[in-house]
């Protein structure tokens, strides 16, 4: 997978980090109601847990964009 930073996208990265590496990830966040503005400093895994989302499924969507 190639991203802007070549950083593997994992649940440990914050929404802001993911958006910087894969700008189209914002589309995935929007589809799932994830706020990368106010909640952008939180790790994706934590945000998915809070929103009762399957982390692996969200990661798969983001990785498909890269």
DAPE-V549726 format. One record per backbone hydrogen bond with DSSP energy under -0.5 kcal/mol. CO is the residue of the C=O (numbers start at 0). NH is the residue of the N-H. If there is no record, write none. Layout:
# DAPE-V549726
CO|NH  CO|NH
This chain:
# DAPE-V549726
7|9  9|12  10|44  12|43  13|17  14|18  15|19  16|20  17|21  20|3  21|24  22|25  23|26  23|27  24|28  25|29  26|30  27|31  28|33  29|32  33|35  34|38  38|41  39|15  41|14  42|46  43|47  44|48  45|49  46|50  47|52  48|51  52|54  53|57  54|58  55|59  56|60  57|61  58|62  59|63  60|64  61|64  61|65  65|1
